[in-house]
């Protein structure tokens, strides 16, 4: 499956929040968490109909 | 069972500074109806901690009512009082207190009753200055925001017997005053007295307060780099000052995220293009933190 790379810029405070979320067991690492967030956000905002 | 400690009538044009101990209730009651009251409060042990409309508005909206708290200003941010009762349901934390300048600049008065000066005169009993008066919790005041985003005040419908009860969650100096506005709609173009009572709360009253969590960031003077209260009015630079802003410098790191086709499609659907255009990284960052805000995956 084709992959595309997106570059996201995060500062230390943003990374801290994501890393604490990872540490809580939500995802195995920061990148996995970002991808999880994208999927979960998509589920939360699924198109109707 | 509540115990009545004090009762009096607050006369038009006046206010009163009242010491309330933790666990005491201030009840402000309409006598004739239709009267706005302004309210300030301070930590009795440290007047620099005081009620903050902005913090309260953020947590409870523009019309705080029964079940809401009155919060102190940052960096303290503690619950100072709890609204035990509110029978009229018309309170406001948007509008500032009215002032002498308002009545001069709009109406041409040399002198007119106004909440700033009434508060200042009442607070003077405790050595506070006019600069210590802060924006009020406006009780019995009907306000709103119109379709153009402009705030407005309109007439009110409070009746005799309508009341607000504020339970002190710390020792406070509580300062209610009769709003001085008789040439505005605020109190239906009149100034009327109001009944003031202080009670010792009952067990039932105390049990009504939801549990409050303590936070490390509810700062006290012990946390301040400068602990002393200034006595000089003129400001002068501290030559030894070295900035110590938290978490600075803010530094961004570029992180590459490989998205599969399904995730690319998701990003394409969810990206706020009107905000970020074709900048996928910024759009993805927005999605990540929006998800976090909406779901708060950790407490």
Interface residues (C-beta under 8 A of the other chain):
Chain A: X1 X2 X3 X4 X5 X6 X7 X8 X9 X10 X11 X12 X13 X14 X15 X17 X18 X20 X21 X24 X26 X30 X31 X33 X34 X35 X37 X38 X39 X40 X41 X42 X44 X45 X47
Chain B: X247 X250 X251 X252 X253 X254 X255 X256 X257 X258 X259 X260 X261 X263 X264 X266 X267 X269 X270 X280 X281 X282 X284 X285 X287 X288 X289 X290 X291 X292 X294 X295 X297 X298
